[in-house]
Amino acid sequence: MEKVNELAARAFLAIYNDRKGVTAVEYGLIAGLIAVAIIGAISLVGTDLGLLFNKVASNLANA
C-alpha cells in the first residue's frame, strides 16, 4: 500500500510541476481576448461603414 501511495504522490508531483499546459492555457486566453476585441472592432466599423454607404447612396440619388 505504501508503494501505491508513493507512486501516486510521484505522479501527482509530475503533473503539478508540468508547466507546459499552463502556458498553452494562457496563450489560449490571450488569443480569445484578441478575437473578442477584433469582433467588437469589426462590428463597430461595419455599422459605421454601412451608414456611410447609405448616406453616399442617398446623396447620389438626390443629385
Rosetta constraint file for C-alpha pairs under 8 A:
AtomPair CA 1 CA 5 HARMONIC 6.39 0.50
AtomPair CA 2 CA 6 HARMONIC 6.17 0.50
AtomPair CA 3 CA 7 HARMONIC 6.22 0.50
AtomPair CA 4 CA 8 HARMONIC 6.09 0.50
AtomPair CA 5 CA 9 HARMONIC 6.05 0.50
AtomPair CA 6 CA 10 HARMONIC 6.18 0.50
AtomPair CA 7 CA 11 HARMONIC 6.12 0.50
AtomPair CA 8 CA 12 HARMONIC 6.08 0.50
AtomPair CA 9 CA 13 HARMONIC 6.15 0.50
AtomPair CA 10 CA 14 HARMONIC 6.09 0.50
AtomPair CA 11 CA 15 HARMONIC 6.29 0.50
AtomPair CA 12 CA 16 HARMONIC 5.97 0.50
AtomPair CA 13 CA 17 HARMONIC 5.89 0.50
AtomPair CA 14 CA 18 HARMONIC 6.24 0.50
AtomPair CA 19 CA 23 HARMONIC 6.48 0.50
AtomPair CA 20 CA 24 HARMONIC 6.42 0.50
AtomPair CA 21 CA 25 HARMONIC 6.25 0.50
AtomPair CA 22 CA 26 HARMONIC 6.23 0.50
AtomPair CA 23 CA 27 HARMONIC 6.22 0.50
AtomPair CA 24 CA 28 HARMONIC 6.12 0.50
AtomPair CA 25 CA 29 HARMONIC 6.21 0.50
AtomPair CA 26 CA 30 HARMONIC 6.25 0.50
AtomPair CA 27 CA 31 HARMONIC 6.09 0.50
AtomPair CA 28 CA 32 HARMONIC 6.12 0.50
AtomPair CA 29 CA 33 HARMONIC 6.23 0.50
AtomPair CA 30 CA 34 HARMONIC 6.22 0.50
AtomPair CA 31 CA 35 HARMONIC 6.14 0.50
AtomPair CA 32 CA 36 HARMONIC 6.27 0.50
AtomPair CA 33 CA 37 HARMONIC 6.25 0.50
AtomPair CA 34 CA 38 HARMONIC 6.17 0.50
AtomPair CA 35 CA 39 HARMONIC 6.13 0.50
AtomPair CA 36 CA 40 HARMONIC 6.13 0.50
AtomPair CA 37 CA 41 HARMONIC 6.14 0.50
AtomPair CA 38 CA 42 HARMONIC 6.06 0.50
AtomPair CA 39 CA 43 HARMONIC 6.12 0.50
AtomPair CA 40 CA 44 HARMONIC 6.29 0.50
AtomPair CA 41 CA 45 HARMONIC 6.08 0.50
AtomPair CA 42 CA 46 HARMONIC 5.68 0.50
AtomPair CA 43 CA 47 HARMONIC 6.19 0.50
AtomPair CA 44 CA 48 HARMONIC 6.39 0.50
AtomPair CA 45 CA 49 HARMONIC 5.85 0.50
AtomPair CA 46 CA 50 HARMONIC 6.03 0.50
AtomPair CA 47 CA 51 HARMONIC 6.33 0.50
AtomPair CA 48 CA 52 HARMONIC 6.20 0.50
AtomPair CA 49 CA 53 HARMONIC 6.25 0.50
AtomPair CA 50 CA 54 HARMONIC 6.21 0.50
AtomPair CA 51 CA 55 HARMONIC 6.15 0.50
AtomPair CA 52 CA 56 HARMONIC 6.21 0.50
AtomPair CA 53 CA 57 HARMONIC 6.04 0.50
AtomPair CA 54 CA 58 HARMONIC 6.05 0.50
AtomPair CA 55 CA 59 HARMONIC 6.18 0.50
AtomPair CA 56 CA 60 HARMONIC 6.12 0.50
AtomPair CA 57 CA 61 HARMONIC 6.10 0.50
AtomPair CA 58 CA 62 HARMONIC 6.27 0.50
AtomPair CA 59 CA 63 HARMONIC 6.15 0.50
